[in-house]
Amino acid sequence: MPANRRRRFVHAQLAWMLAAALVLALLESLSYELFFVVSLIGFLVVVELTEPIRITPTWRRRLRWLIPPALLVFGYIVVRRILEILPSGVL
């Protein structure tokens, strides 16, 4: 049973990432940064929607270790984008 849930989680994440890549490609705005951000949002949504109620398996606890570094990368991307938008004399 746990293997089925793990497989379902992986399939949901892969489906989200493939759909994100397809939509970004169709909109002609596919970039590594944007794909990472959309995939991170999908990852967080899939983690929350597939979270068990009673017992947390070991593989789910390991997923929590991926979230802080991913959020740091997300923060870096946001700061870099904000600095690109701001005029040069502001900072």
FIKEKOL-647579 format. One record per residue: x, y, z of N, C-alpha, C in turn; residue number from 1. Coordinates in steps of 0.1 Angstrom, whole numbers, plus 5000, padded with zeros to 4 digits. Atoms other than C-alpha are relative to their C-alpha. Layout:
N
   n.X   n.Y   n.Z  ca.X  ca.Y  ca.Z   c.X   c.Y   c.Z  pos
     X     Y     Z     X     Y     Z     X     Y     Z  NUM
...
***
This chain:
91
   n.X   n.Y   n.Z  ca.X  ca.Y  ca.Z   c.X   c.Y   c.Z  pos
  5008  4988  5000  5000  5000  5000  5008  5013  5000    1
  4992  4988  5000  5027  5026  5008  5007  5002  4987    2
  4993  4998  5013  5044  5019  4975  4990  5006  4990    3
  5010  4994  5009  5011  5027  4957  4999  5015  5002    4
  5001  4986  4997  5009  5060  4975  5012  5008  4995    5
  4987  4993  5005  5045  5069  4967  4999  5001  4985    6
  5001  4999  5015  5039  5060  4931  4990  5010  4995    7
  5010  4990  5003  5008  5081  4930  5005  5014  5002    8
  4994  4987  4997  5027  5110  4945  5010  5004  4988    9
  4990  4997  5011  5055  5107  4919  4993  5002  4987   10
  5007  4998  5012  5030  5104  4891  4993  5014  4999   11
  5007  4987  4999  5011  5135  4903  5010  5011  4997   12
  4989  4990  5001  5044  5155  4905  5005  5000  4985   13
  4996  5001  5014  5055  5143  4870  4990  5006  4991   14
  5011  4995  5009  5021  5151  4855  5000  5016  5001   15
  4999  4986  4998  5023  5186  4870  5011  5007  4993   16
  4988  4994  5007  5058  5193  4857  4999  4999  4985   17
  5002  5001  5015  5050  5180  4822  4990  5010  4995   18
  5011  4990  5004  5018  5201  4821  5006  5014  5001   19
  4994  4987  4999  5038  5231  4833  5009  5003  4989   20
  4991  4998  5011  5065  5226  4807  4992  5002  4987   21
  5008  4999  5012  5039  5222  4780  4993  5014  4999   22
  5007  4987  5000  5019  5253  4790  5010  5011  4998   23
  4990  4990  5002  5050  5274  4793  5006  5000  4986   24
  4995  5001  5013  5063  5262  4760  4989  5006  4990   25
  5010  4995  5009  5029  5270  4743  4999  5015  5002   26
  5000  4985  4998  5030  5305  4759  5013  5007  4996   27
  4987  4996  5004  5066  5308  4746  5007  5008  5011   28
  4993  4993  4989  5078  5318  4781  5008  4989  5008   29
  4993  5011  4993  5097  5286  4790  5014  5004  5004   30
  4987  4997  4995  5127  5294  4811  5003  4991  5012   31
  4997  5008  4988  5145  5275  4839  4994  5005  5012   32
  5005  4993  4988  5135  5300  4865  4985  4998  5001   33
  5015  5001  5000  5098  5300  4856  4996  4986  5002   34
  5004  5015  4998  5097  5262  4853  5003  4996  5014   35
  4998  5003  4986  5113  5259  4887  4990  5005  5009   36
  5010  4994  4991  5088  5283  4903  4987  4992  4999   37
  5013  5007  5002  5058  5266  4887  5001  4985  5006   38
  4998  5014  4995  5072  5231  4896  5000  5000  5015   39
  5000  4999  4985  5078  5242  4932  4986  5002  5005   40
  5014  4998  4996  5042  5255  4935  4993  4986  4999   41
  5006  5013  5002  5031  5221  4921  5004  4990  5011   42
  4995  5009  4990  5053  5202  4945  4994  5003  5014   43
  5007  4996  4987  5039  5221  4975  4986  4996  5000   44
  5014  5004  5001  5004  5215  4963  4998  4985  5001   45
  5001  5015  5000  5009  5178  4957  5004  4995  5014   46
  4997  5005  4987  5026  5174  4991  4989  5002  5010   47
  5011  4997  4991  4997  5190  5009  4988  4992  4997   48
  5012  5008  5004  4970  5172  4989  5001  4985  5003   49
  4998  5014  4998  4985  5138  4994  5005  4996  5014   50
  4995  5003  4987  4994  5141  5030  4990  4991  5008   51
  5009  5009  4992  4981  5112  5051  4995  5006  5013   52
  5006  4994  4988  4959  5119  5081  5007  4995  5013   53
  4996  5006  4988  4972  5095  5107  5015  4998  5001   54
  4986  5004  4999  5007  5081  5100  5008  5006  4989   55
  4991  4995  5011  5035  5098  5081  5011  4990  4997   56
  4989  5010  5003  5057  5073  5063  5013  5007  4999   57
  4986  4994  5000  5095  5078  5063  5002  5008  4987   58
  4997  4993  5013  5096  5088  5026  4993  5014  5000   59
  5007  4987  5000  5071  5116  5033  5008  5010  5009   60
  4992  4992  4991  5093  5129  5062  5012  5006  4993   61
  4988  4996  5008  5122  5131  5038  4996  5011  4990   62
  5004  4990  5009  5102  5153  5015  5001  5014  5006   63
  4999  4987  4992  5102  5180  5042  5014  5006  4999   64
  4986  4995  5001  5140  5183  5038  5002  5007  4986   65
  4999  4994  5013  5135  5194  5001  4994  5014  5000   66
  5008  4988  5001  5112  5223  5009  5009  5012  5004   67
  4992  4987  4997  5136  5248  5027  5011  5003  4990   68
  4991  4996  5011  5164  5246  5000  4992  5006  4988   69
  5008  4995  5012  5137  5250  4973  4995  5014  5003   70
  5005  4987  4997  5123  5280  4991  5011  5011  5000   71
  4989  4991  5001  5157  5296  4993  5003  5003  4986   72
  4998  4997  5014  5162  5292  4956  4989  5009  4995   73
  5011  4992  5004  5128  5306  4951  5002  5015  5004   74
  4997  4987  4995  5137  5336  4973  5011  5007  4991   75
  4989  4995  5008  5169  5341  4953  4994  5005  4986   76
  5006  4996  5013  5149  5341  4920  4992  5013  5001   77
  5009  4988  4998  5124  5366  4934  5008  5013  5002   78
  4991  4988  4997  5151  5390  4947  5007  5004  4987   79
  4993  4996  5012  5170  5388  4914  4990  5006  4990   80
  5010  4994  5009  5138  5395  4894  4996  5014  5004   81
  5003  4986  4994  5130  5425  4917  5011  5010  4996   82
  4988  4991  5003  5165  5439  4912  5000  5003  4985   83
  5000  4997  5015  5161  5436  4874  4989  5011  4997   84
  5011  4990  5003  5128  5456  4875  5003  5014  5006   85
  4998  4986  4993  5139  5484  4899  5010  5008  4991   86
  4990  4991  5006  5157  5514  4884  5013  4999  5007   87
  4987  5002  4995  5194  5515  4889  5003  5010  5012   88
  4997  4991  4989  5193  5545  4913  4993  4998  5013   89
  5009  5002  4988  5168  5531  4938  5009  4993  5011   90
  4992  5007  4989  5193  5508  4957  5014  5006  5001   91
***
